[in-house]
């Protein structure tokens, strides 16, 4: 795996602000279905106004790294949602490898198998 370190000359607060994905800029839930936002609100007990978005290269599996980062980010509560289900995953569900609707958290292998077109491998 390749790693990039960025040592910004700007202030930490400015750098953090540049990385924020929040509702005020109008893009946080712009591509979400309203029902999915409602499920999220029910899971966390309020309407979230910010999130951390994690992009994982398709060139690597990344499952262990994602699980480790999620454990850190959800240490004090909250949920994570991946591209493979609309279920809001708690850290306990992720760590116990719970299966919801045939999938675990970040279970791209099973998602691919469940959604594979008949006759294609």
C-alpha positions as CSV (number, residue, x, y, z in Angstrom):
1,X,0.0,0.0,0.0
2,X,1.2,3.5,-0.8
3,X,0.9,6.3,1.7
4,X,0.9,10.0,1.3
5,X,1.6,12.4,4.1
6,X,0.6,16.1,3.6
7,X,2.3,18.6,5.8
8,X,0.3,21.8,5.2
9,X,1.8,25.1,6.1
10,X,-1.7,26.4,6.9
11,X,-3.2,26.4,10.3
12,X,-4.8,23.1,11.5
13,X,-8.2,24.7,11.8
14,X,-8.1,26.0,8.2
15,X,-7.0,22.6,6.9
16,X,-9.8,20.9,8.9
17,X,-12.4,23.4,7.6
18,X,-11.3,22.7,4.0
19,X,-11.9,18.9,4.5
20,X,-15.3,19.3,6.1
21,X,-18.3,17.7,4.5
22,X,-21.3,19.4,6.1
23,X,-24.9,20.1,5.4
24,X,-24.3,23.9,5.2
25,X,-22.6,23.6,1.9
26,X,-25.6,21.6,0.5
27,X,-23.9,18.5,-0.6
28,X,-23.9,16.2,2.5
29,X,-27.1,14.3,1.5
30,X,-27.5,15.5,-2.0
31,X,-27.4,12.0,-3.6
32,X,-29.2,10.2,-0.8
33,X,-32.7,8.9,-1.0
34,X,-35.0,10.6,1.6
35,X,-35.9,7.2,3.1
36,X,-32.2,6.5,3.7
37,X,-31.7,9.8,5.5
38,X,-34.8,8.9,7.7
39,X,-33.2,5.6,8.6
40,X,-29.9,7.3,9.4
41,X,-31.7,9.8,11.6
42,X,-33.4,7.0,13.5
43,X,-30.2,5.2,14.0
44,X,-28.3,8.1,15.5
45,X,-31.3,9.8,17.1
46,X,-30.8,13.2,15.3
47,X,-30.2,14.7,11.9
48,X,-26.4,14.6,11.3
49,X,-25.0,17.8,9.9
50,X,-21.5,16.5,9.1
51,X,-19.7,13.3,8.1
52,X,-16.3,11.8,7.4
53,X,-16.2,10.3,3.9
54,X,-13.6,7.6,3.3
55,X,-12.7,6.6,-0.2
56,X,-10.9,3.2,-0.7
57,X,-9.0,2.4,-3.8
58,X,-10.4,-0.6,-5.8
59,X,-6.8,-1.8,-6.3
60,X,-6.6,-3.1,-2.7
61,X,-9.0,-5.0,-0.5
62,X,-8.8,-2.4,2.3
63,X,-11.3,-4.2,4.6
64,X,-8.9,-4.5,7.6
65,X,-7.9,-0.8,7.3
66,X,-11.5,0.4,7.0
67,X,-12.5,-1.7,10.1
68,X,-9.6,-0.2,12.1
69,X,-10.4,3.4,11.1
70,X,-14.2,2.9,11.7
71,X,-13.4,1.6,15.2
72,X,-11.5,4.8,15.9
73,X,-14.1,7.1,14.5
74,X,-17.0,5.4,16.2
75,X,-15.3,5.0,19.6
76,X,-17.8,7.4,21.2
77,X,-20.8,6.2,19.3
78,X,-22.5,6.8,15.9
79,X,-22.9,4.7,12.8
80,X,-21.2,4.1,9.5
81,X,-22.9,3.4,6.1
82,X,-21.1,1.8,3.2
83,X,-21.9,1.6,-0.5
84,X,-23.2,-1.9,-0.2
85,X,-26.3,-1.5,2.0
86,X,-28.4,1.3,3.5
87,X,-28.1,-0.2,7.0
88,X,-26.5,2.2,9.5
89,X,-23.8,0.0,11.1
90,X,-22.7,0.3,14.7
91,X,-19.2,-0.4,15.7
92,X,-20.5,-3.5,17.6
93,X,-22.1,-4.9,14.5
94,X,-19.0,-4.2,12.5
95,X,-16.6,-5.8,15.0
96,X,-18.9,-8.9,15.5
97,X,-19.2,-9.3,11.7
98,X,-23.0,-9.2,12.0
99,X,-24.9,-10.1,8.8
100,X,-27.8,-7.8,7.8
101,X,-29.7,-8.7,4.6
102,X,-27.0,-11.1,3.6
103,X,-24.1,-8.7,4.0
104,X,-21.5,-7.7,6.5
105,X,-20.2,-4.1,6.7
106,X,-18.1,-3.2,3.7
107,X,-18.8,-6.6,2.2
108,X,-18.1,-5.9,-1.4
109,X,-17.4,-9.6,-2.2
110,X,-20.9,-10.8,-1.0
111,X,-22.5,-7.7,-2.6
112,X,-21.0,-8.6,-5.9
113,X,-22.2,-12.2,-5.6
114,X,-25.7,-11.2,-4.6
115,X,-26.0,-8.8,-7.5
116,X,-24.2,-10.8,-10.2
117,X,-26.1,-11.1,-13.4
118,X,-27.2,-14.7,-14.2
119,X,-24.8,-16.4,-16.5
120,X,-21.9,-14.1,-15.7
121,X,-19.0,-15.0,-13.5
